[in-house]
Amino acid sequence: MKEFTFHFSKNVMPHLSANELADWFKTVYASNRGLPSGIIFDCDGVLIDSREANIAYYNYLRDYVGLPPLPENMHDFVQAGTVNEVLDVIIPKPLRPLMRDAVRKLSYMDEIMPHITHFPGLHAVLDLCKAAGIPMGIDTNRRDGMDIILNNCRLHGYFDPVVLVDTVPLPKPAPDGAFFIAEKWGLEPASLLFIGDSASDSGAAKAAGIPFLSFQNQSLAKHSIAEYSVLQEALQSLGL
């Protein structure tokens, strides 16, 4: 298996408080009362806590083709990478044909979904934005399983569009998905907010010219939050 190492900066900024987040919004979205015109969310690690589900899924594939479980130092990689990126690293090419049977036999609902939950406070933010008419979309490098996730995590009816890895020519960190969403909404990218938790998210946001807010990863960006209650309080303090 290929070596893959993550490097994290030791000089990370603390997560923002609600007041600090509101102050940043006032600067970035000064022409709109300090409010973003629309919000783009990543899926895994931002809307849903899928870390254990992803590890379980890839361990299932590895076990099926006769490989041991993922080493712990690969867990961050399988959470942040695209399916193709991960498979290129964790499954040798000669064993790839065996995965077809593995995927066919896997019950996603029974074996993977029990590991997936939404983050606390998420629905309060989604309801607040929906009531205020702020459009929300998803830009994810997932290929499938979104309908099951949206249903089981009570997320249907909040997001339009939902951009999957094959919806646009290039996945994140390319800005294709972000541009696709902005164009559908008829809004300038600079007026939007992108919430993500990985380098592919921040890269897509930067390339599209969209202000980026990191979720639960203060090593990724200057502006980050630890929980959705902070975002809810900041938005409410701005009159949402």
Long-range contacts (C-beta under 8 A, 24 or more apart in sequence): 1-74, 1-89, 1-90, 1-92, 2-88, 2-89, 4-73, 4-74, 4-77, 4-89, 5-73, 6-73, 6-76, 6-77, 8-219, 9-219, 12-218, 12-219, 13-218, 13-222, 13-224, 14-218, 15-218, 15-224, 15-225, 15-226, 15-230, 16-223, 16-224, 16-225, 16-230, 17-230, 18-229, 18-230, 18-231, 18-233, 18-234, 18-237, 19-234, 19-237, 21-213, 21-223, 21-225, 21-230, 21-231, 21-234, 22-234, 22-237, 22-238, 24-223, 25-234, 25-238, 26-238, 28-211, 29-191, 29-211, 31-191, 32-191, 33-238, 33-239, 34-238, 35-134, 35-235, 35-238, 35-239, 35-240, 36-134, 36-191, 36-192, 36-193, 36-211, 37-134, 37-135, 37-185, 37-187, 37-188, 37-191, 37-192, 38-134, 38-135, 38-136, 38-137, 38-181, 38-182, 38-185, 38-187, 38-191, 38-192, 38-193, 39-129, 39-134, 39-135, 39-136, 39-137, 39-192, 39-193, 39-194, 39-195, 40-136, 40-137, 40-138, 40-139, 40-178, 40-181, 40-192, 40-193, 40-194, 40-195, 40-205, 40-210, 41-136, 41-137, 41-138, 41-139, 41-159, 41-195, 41-196, 42-138, 42-139, 42-140, 42-172, 42-195, 42-196, 42-197, 42-198, 42-201, 42-215, 43-138, 43-140, 43-142, 43-146, 43-149, 44-79, 44-140, 44-142, 45-79, 45-80, 45-196, 45-197, 45-198, 45-215, 45-216, 46-119, 46-195, 46-196, 46-197, 46-201, 46-215, 47-118, 47-119, 47-122, 47-138, 47-153, 47-155, 48-116, 48-117, 48-118, 48-119, 48-149, 48-153, 49-116, 49-117, 49-118, 49-119, 50-79, 50-115, 50-116, 51-75, 51-79, 52-115, 53-112, 53-113, 53-115, 53-116, 54-78, 54-79, 55-79, 56-111, 56-112, 56-115, 57-106, 57-112, 58-86, 58-90, 60-102, 60-106, 60-111, 61-87, 61-90, 61-91, 61-99, 61-102, 61-103, 62-90, 62-91, 64-98, 64-99, 64-101, 64-102, 64-105, 65-91, 65-95, 65-98, 65-99, 65-102, 66-95, 67-91, 67-95, 79-198, 80-197, 80-198, 80-199, 80-200, 81-141, 82-141, 82-165, 82-171, 82-200, 83-141, 83-142, 83-143, 83-165, 108-145, 108-148, 109-148, 112-145, 113-148, 113-149, 113-152, 116-149, 116-152, 116-153, 117-153, 118-153, 118-154, 118-155, 119-227, 119-228, 120-227, 120-228, 120-229, 121-227, 121-228, 121-229, 121-232, 122-228, 123-154, 124-228, 124-229, 124-232, 125-228, 125-231, 125-232, 125-235, 126-155, 126-158, 128-232, 128-235, 128-236, 128-240, 129-235, 129-240, 130-157, 130-158, 132-240, 134-240, 135-160, 135-185, 135-187, 136-160, 137-161, 137-162, 137-163, 137-181, 137-184, 137-185, 138-162, 138-163, 139-163, 139-172, 139-177, 139-178, 139-181, 139-194, 139-201, 139-204, 140-164, 140-165, 141-165, 141-171, 141-172, 141-200, 160-184, 171-200, 172-200, 172-201, 172-203, 172-204, 173-199, 173-200, 173-201, 173-202, 173-203, 173-204, 173-207, 174-204, 174-207, 175-204, 175-205, 175-207, 175-208, 177-204, 178-204, 178-205, 178-207, 178-208, 178-210, 179-208, 182-208, 182-210, 196-220
